[in-house]
Amino acid sequence: MTDQEFDILDELYFVVSYAELQSKLGLPEPELREALRGLISMNYIKCLYPDQDTEVPFDPEHFEREGHAYYFLASKEGLLSHNSR
C-alpha cells in the first residue's frame, strides 16, 4: 500500500464524500481518482451512490461521469490492511 493509499484509507473510517476527501487530502483530481480506483480494485473501499446509504458496484464509466457525487467507506479488508501497517 502506498503512502497516498494509506492516507486515503485514514479518512474513510466513516462515510466521506468525494469532495470532502479531495479537500482534506489536497490531491489533484486525476491522482485522487486513480488512487481510489486502485483501492476499489483491492476491495479496500466501498462506493456509495447517490447517497451515503446505497452501496453500488464499481463501474469505471459511471465513476468517470459521476465520481464527484460518490461517497466512500473503507471495507473490512481495507481497515485490516490499514491497521496492520
N, C-alpha and C positions, 0 to 999 in steps of 0.2 A: 504494500500500500504506500502510495506516495504521500509526501507531507501535505500536499494540496487535498488529496482524498481524505486524509486524516482530519484536516481542518473542516472539511465539509461535513463529515460524519459527526464531528464535535458539535455542530449546530443542529443536528437532526434527531436529538433525543426526544424532541416534541415536534409536532407538525409545524413546518415553516413554508411560507410561500416562496416562489422563485424570486420575486422582487426583494423580499426581506433577506433571503440568502445572499443575493448579489450585493445588496447594500452592506451587510455585515462583513462579507469576505473581501469586497472591493475588487473582485476579479472581472476582467473583461468578459463580455457575454460569450464569445466563442470558446474561451478557456473553461468557463463555468459549464457550458453545455457539454463540452467534451468530457470533462471530469464526471459530470452527472451520468452521462451515457456509460462510462466505464464502471461506475459504482452500480448502476442498474444492471449491467451485464453480469456482474458478480453476485447479483441478488442481495446487495448490501443496503439498498434503499427501495422504498415503495413509492409509486407515483399515485397521486391523488388528484382527481379532476372530475367535475368542475368545482367541487367544494372539498373541504378538508375531511369529509367523512366517506368519500367514494373512491375506493381503490380501483385503478384501471390497469390493464396490462400495458406494457410499454409498446408504443407504436412510433417508430422513428419519424414517419411522415407527419403524424399528428403532433409530435413533440416539436418538430421544426416550426409548424404553424402556430401552435398554441402553448408552447413551453413556458412562455411568460405568465400563463394563467395557472400553471400547475402548483401543487403543494407537494412536499416531500417529507418522508419519515424514515428513519433508519429501521431496517428489519432486524430480526433477532440475530441473523448471521452477521449483519453489519456491526451491531453492538458488541457481539462477542469478539469480532476481529479488532474493533477499535479498542476495546478494553484489554486485549492481550498484547498490545504493542507497548 
